[in-house]
Amino acid sequence: MFRENKRVSICLLCTIIFSLWYWYSSSFIFIRNDSIDQPIKRPLNTTFIHLNGNIKTIGNVKQMFIINLPYREDRRIGSIGLFQKLDFDAFIVPAYSIDSPEIRSRIHLTRKNSIRLVEIACWASHIQLWLEVASSPNDNTWILIFEDDIDLELSTYDILQSFPSHLWTSPDIIQLGYCGNAPGRLIYTGLQGYRLHQAKHPGCTHAYAIRSSSARKLLSFLSIPLKPIDDAIIDFVDDKQLLVYSIHPPLAIQQVNTSARRADVSPVRSRFMYQIKTWTNFIFDTWTGAEIGRQLKNSTLAQVNLVQANQWRIQHESQIWKRNLSQ
């Protein structure tokens, strides 16, 4: 009787295990079949915050965009004040977050590649604007793309205007800011001694101009994010598939004082660790011959009235920017 009950119990246990395995495997297959990468689309104009400045073009640049996560109200306020001080006609565009469906659908890419979910979100945020400029019928349409944690030289407009128009016909990208980029061949020296060089190691994407034909080329190169977007650009430069110019010293730098959020690509989590990282980067940049651009000659952000910028934000941003996401 005991053996019979034991046999029945074992059979029942096996049945339960098999049922659970079948349910799990079926669910897994369903998820795999259903988890198609959701497409990245051009941003909707209705979501833009328009900073209606008087300076609408710079050199060959016809439009300016600032990428900002809706819940990063602090950075949005800084961006509003910064671009209003410069009187630039710019549009703040909602960035993709690590919780966006388009990003979650690509989580499988993080398992086999050296890329984090937050870096996929960064990739998508730039890709949406490449799609925007790539739609232009003109191959030489330029836009400026900024991330929301930057400071700009107060004379940015005058310096960019001092570069003759023919210099905009060769490169795919012109970097206003960079990380660890050693200046290559000198292209031109403009106003106040700012120089345009051929970039050798154009890391970081916090401030750059890109033209429509180059955006189309990059969209074909980077249709799948397998590594951080700036690392991929460096690879294409090394392979001579892209020509990038960089401005030395930089016209744009990233702010060092940023709060630690899980959606930040490189959050500053402690003063001590930041100092270690700064010195490590300094040693590496010096060894590779990069020009160290940690400070602007004349910071625009230092002259911004953030209280006034916040008041403008409250009056002009639409509902999409009012979400209070706890990231």
ZISULRA-V860665 format. One record per residue. N is the residue number from 0. BURIAL is b if it has 24 or more other ideal C-beta (glycine too) atoms within 12 Angstrom, else e. Layout:
n-><N,N>
burial-><BURIAL,BURIAL>
//
This chain:
n-><0,1,2,3,4,5,6,7,8,9,10,11,12,13,14,15,16,17,18,19,20,21,22,23,24,25,26,27,28,29,30,31,32,33,34,35,36,37,38,39,40,41,42,43,44,45,46,47,48,49,50,51,52,53,54,55,56,57,58,59,60,61,62,63,64,65,66,67,68,69,70,71,72,73,74,75,76,77,78,79,80,81,82,83,84,85,86,87,88,89,90,91,92,93,94,95,96,97,98,99,100,101,102,103,104,105,106,107,108,109,110,111,112,113,114,115,116,117,118,119,120,121,122,123,124,125,126,127,128,129,130,131,132,133,134,135,136,137,138,139,140,141,142,143,144,145,146,147,148,149,150,151,152,153,154,155,156,157,158,159,160,161,162,163,164,165,166,167,168,169,170,171,172,173,174,175,176,177,178,179,180,181,182,183,184,185,186,187,188,189,190,191,192,193,194,195,196,197,198,199,200,201,202,203,204,205,206,207,208,209,210,211,212,213,214,215,216,217,218,219,220,221,222,223,224,225,226,227,228,229,230,231,232,233,234,235,236,237,238,239,240,241,242,243,244,245,246,247,248,249,250,251,252,253,254,255,256,257,258,259,260,261,262,263,264,265,266,267,268,269,270,271,272,273,274,275,276,277,278,279,280,281,282,283,284,285,286,287,288,289,290,291,292,293,294,295,296,297,298,299,300,301,302,303,304,305,306,307,308,309,310,311,312,313,314,315,316,317,318,319,320,321,322,323,324,325,326>
burial-><e,e,e,e,e,e,e,e,e,e,e,e,e,e,e,e,e,e,e,e,e,e,e,e,e,e,e,e,e,e,e,e,e,e,e,e,e,e,e,b,e,e,b,e,e,e,b,b,b,b,b,e,e,e,b,e,b,b,b,b,b,b,b,b,b,b,b,b,b,b,b,b,b,b,b,b,b,b,b,b,b,b,b,b,b,b,e,b,b,b,b,b,b,b,b,b,b,b,b,b,e,b,b,e,b,b,b,e,b,b,e,e,e,e,b,b,b,b,b,b,b,b,b,b,b,b,b,b,b,b,b,b,b,b,e,e,e,e,e,b,b,b,b,b,b,b,b,b,b,b,b,b,b,b,b,b,b,e,b,b,e,b,b,e,e,e,b,b,e,b,b,b,b,b,b,b,b,b,b,b,b,b,b,b,e,e,b,b,e,b,e,e,e,b,b,b,b,b,b,b,b,b,b,b,b,b,b,b,b,b,b,b,b,b,b,b,b,b,b,e,b,b,e,e,b,e,b,b,b,b,b,b,b,b,e,b,b,e,e,e,e,b,b,b,b,b,b,b,b,b,b,b,b,b,b,e,e,b,e,e,b,e,b,b,b,b,e,e,e,e,e,e,e,e,e,e,e,e,e,e,b,e,e,e,b,e,e,e,e,b,b,b,b,e,e,b,e,e,b,b,b,e,e,b,e,b,e,e,b,e,e,b,b,e,e,e,b,e,e,e,b,e,e,e,e,e,e>
//
